[in-house]
């Protein structure tokens, strides 16, 4: 019964979160990489939290991170907030908010293959799970804390909301189509959790038929050529507004 209740809870979370992510990501390509998932085995596991994860970009590598593993490789911890409000005739009809975090735990062996272990937490209901990412960025196993372990395809169901949420960071960070519609309005140093970052703000030059307001903030870590979208606010005329914000981030 416990497993059944947990599964129903996950389904409800996805039902709420996925429409929210689709709204926030309008016009945005989610860069998860092009690899296909593989089928895991049930081999032994050994942990080693001292190993690095992902691909950290050096100062000479001004390239776009192309998978969620690159995000983990450059930022060991992150907390985000997503929310939306829908209006009709000036009155609120629907609204929701989500608060998620991840922490990179290190690497471990699963079926004799290195996997990156990342703990995701839903800060609203205080639930956590540990996802085992293979070298292609797909989840082969998830350990739902307080429940049990799941392998594919069930592992995908338990992790898809978290992965989609944090993948927004990648897609917004390097979306030239979105930034082309905005103008640079401010720049300054800002502390986002324990990390000081140089933040550039982009705003809509004037309201249009599509947007009443559109603001994006792109940050870079001093000494690193890695962009990070830390804020996005979209207001659609008389219908809805959406918010995405990185509230804390830690360099790997």
C-alpha positions in Angstrom: 0.0 0.0 0.0 2.9 2.4 0.8 4.3 1.9 -2.7 0.9 2.5 -4.2 0.3 5.7 -2.2 3.8 7.0 -3.1 3.1 6.3 -6.8 -0.2 8.3 -6.6 1.6 11.2 -5.0 4.3 11.2 -7.7 1.5 11.2 -10.4 -0.2 14.2 -8.8 3.1 16.1 -8.6 3.7 15.5 -12.3 0.2 16.5 -13.2 0.8 19.8 -11.5 4.4 20.4 -12.4 4.5 19.5 -16.1 2.0 22.1 -17.3 3.8 24.6 -15.2 7.1 23.8 -16.9 5.6 23.9 -20.3 4.3 27.4 -19.7 7.6 28.6 -18.4 9.5 27.0 -21.2 7.4 28.5 -24.0 9.7 28.9 -27.0 12.6 27.2 -25.1 14.4 24.1 -26.1 15.2 21.8 -23.2 18.8 20.7 -23.7 19.0 17.2 -22.2 21.4 15.8 -24.7 20.7 13.4 -27.5 21.6 10.1 -25.9 19.2 7.2 -25.6 18.6 5.4 -22.3 20.1 2.0 -21.6 18.7 -0.8 -19.5 20.4 -1.3 -16.1 21.3 -4.5 -14.5 21.3 -5.4 -10.8 25.0 -5.6 -10.2 26.8 -4.5 -7.0 27.2 -0.9 -6.0 30.1 0.9 -4.3 30.1 4.5 -3.4 32.8 7.1 -3.5 31.7 10.6 -2.6 35.2 12.1 -3.4 34.9 11.6 -7.1 34.0 14.6 -9.3 30.8 14.6 -11.4 29.9 15.8 -14.8 32.1 18.0 -17.0 33.4 21.2 -15.5 34.2 23.8 -18.1 37.5 25.6 -17.9 38.2 29.3 -18.6 39.2 28.4 -22.2 36.1 26.4 -22.9 33.3 28.9 -23.6 30.9 26.3 -24.9 27.4 25.6 -24.0 26.8 22.8 -21.5 24.9 20.2 -23.6 23.5 17.9 -20.9 22.3 17.9 -17.4 25.6 16.1 -16.4 27.4 19.3 -17.4 25.1 21.3 -15.0 26.0 18.9 -12.2 29.7 19.1 -13.1 29.8 22.8 -12.8 27.3 23.3 -9.9 27.3 20.8 -7.0 24.1 22.2 -5.4 21.2 24.2 -6.6 17.7 25.3 -5.4 15.0 26.6 -7.8 11.5 28.0 -7.6 8.9 27.8 -10.3 5.4 29.2 -10.2 2.5 30.4 -12.3 -0.8 32.3 -11.9 -3.7 32.1 -14.4 -6.3 34.8 -14.7 -9.7 35.2 -16.2 -11.6 38.5 -16.3 -9.1 39.9 -13.8 -9.5 37.1 -11.3 -7.1 34.4 -10.3 -8.4 31.0 -11.6 -5.4 28.8 -10.9 -1.9 29.0 -9.4 0.8 26.7 -8.2 4.4 26.9 -7.1 7.2 24.3 -6.7 10.5 24.4 -4.8 13.2 21.9 -5.8 16.8 21.3 -4.9 19.6 19.0 -6.0 22.9 18.0 -4.4 25.6 16.0 -6.2 26.7 13.1 -3.9 29.5 11.7 -6.1 29.9 8.6 -8.2 29.1 4.9 -7.6 29.1 1.6 -9.5 25.9 0.1 -10.8 26.3 -3.1 -12.8 30.1 -2.4 -13.0 29.5 1.0 -14.6 30.2 4.5 -13.2 27.0 6.4 -12.4 26.6 10.0 -11.0 24.5 10.1 -7.8 22.3 13.2 -7.4 19.9 13.7 -4.5 16.7 15.6 -5.5 14.4 17.1 -2.9 10.9 18.5 -3.1 11.2 21.2 -0.5 7.4 21.6 -0.3 6.6 18.1 0.9 10.1 17.3 2.3 10.5 14.2 0.1 13.9 13.2 -1.4 15.2 10.7 -3.9 18.6 9.7 -5.2 18.9 9.4 -9.0 21.7 7.3 -10.6 22.7 8.9 -13.9 24.6 6.9 -16.5 27.4 8.5 -18.6 24.8 9.5 -21.2 22.7 11.4 -18.7 19.8 9.0 -18.4 18.5 7.7 -15.1 19.0 3.9 -14.6 17.9 3.8 -11.0 16.2 5.9 -8.4 16.3 5.4 -4.6 13.1 6.9 -3.2 14.0 7.7 0.4 11.6 6.2 2.8 10.2 3.9 0.1 12.4 1.6 -2.1 14.6 1.5 -5.2 13.2 1.6 -8.7 14.9 0.9 -12.1 13.8 1.9 -15.6 11.2 2.6 -16.7 9.7 3.4 -13.3 12.8 5.4 -12.3 12.0 7.8 -15.2 8.6 8.5 -13.8 10.0 9.4 -10.4 12.7 11.7 -11.7 11.1 13.4 -14.8 9.7 16.4 -13.0 13.1 17.2 -11.3 15.0 16.7 -14.5 12.7 18.9 -16.5 12.8 21.6 -13.9 16.6 21.8 -13.7 17.0 21.4 -17.5 15.2 24.8 -17.8 18.4 26.3 -16.4 20.3 25.0 -19.4 17.8 25.9 -22.0 17.2 29.4 -20.7 20.9 30.1 -20.3 21.7 29.7 -23.9 18.5 30.5 -25.7 19.5 33.2 -28.2 16.0 33.4 -29.6 14.6 34.5 -26.3 17.4 37.0 -25.6 17.1 38.5 -29.1 13.7 39.7 -28.2 14.9 41.5 -25.1 17.3 44.4 -24.3 20.1 44.5 -21.8 19.1 46.9 -19.0 21.4 46.2 -16.0 24.5 44.4 -14.8 25.9 43.9 -11.3 27.3 41.4 -8.8 24.8 39.4 -6.9 25.0 36.7 -4.2 22.9 33.7 -5.1 23.1 31.5 -2.0 26.8 31.1 -1.2 28.0 32.1 -4.7 28.8 35.6 -6.0 27.9 36.0 -9.6 27.9 38.7 -12.3 24.2 39.0 -13.3 23.0 40.7 -16.5 19.3 41.6 -16.7 17.4 41.6 -19.9 13.9 43.2 -20.2 11.2 43.6 -22.8 11.7 47.0 -24.6 7.9 47.6 -24.7 4.7 45.6 -24.1 3.6 43.6 -27.1 0.6 41.5 -28.1 2.5 38.4 -26.8 4.0 39.8 -23.5 3.2 42.5 -21.0 6.5 41.9 -19.3 9.4 39.6 -19.9 12.6 39.6 -17.8 15.5 37.3 -17.9 18.7 37.3 -15.7 21.8 35.6 -16.9 24.7 35.0 -14.5 28.3 34.0 -14.9 30.7 32.9 -12.1 33.8 35.1 -12.0 36.7 33.3 -13.6 34.5 30.8 -15.4 32.9 30.8 -18.9 29.6 29.2 -17.8 26.4 31.0 -18.2 23.5 30.3 -15.8 19.9 31.6 -16.2 19.0 32.6 -12.6 15.6 34.3 -13.2 12.8 34.4 -15.8 9.5 36.2 -15.4 6.9 36.2 -18.2 3.6 38.1 -18.0 1.1 37.4 -20.7 -1.6 40.0 -21.3 -4.6 39.4 -19.0 -4.1 35.7 -19.0 -1.1 34.5 -16.8 2.3 35.0 -15.5 5.1 32.6 -14.8 8.3 32.7 -12.7 11.5 30.7 -12.7 14.3 31.5 -10.2 17.5 30.0 -9.0 17.6 30.9 -5.3 20.8 29.2 -4.3 23.8 27.7 -6.2 27.1 26.3 -5.2 30.1 25.9 -7.6 31.5 22.4 -8.0 
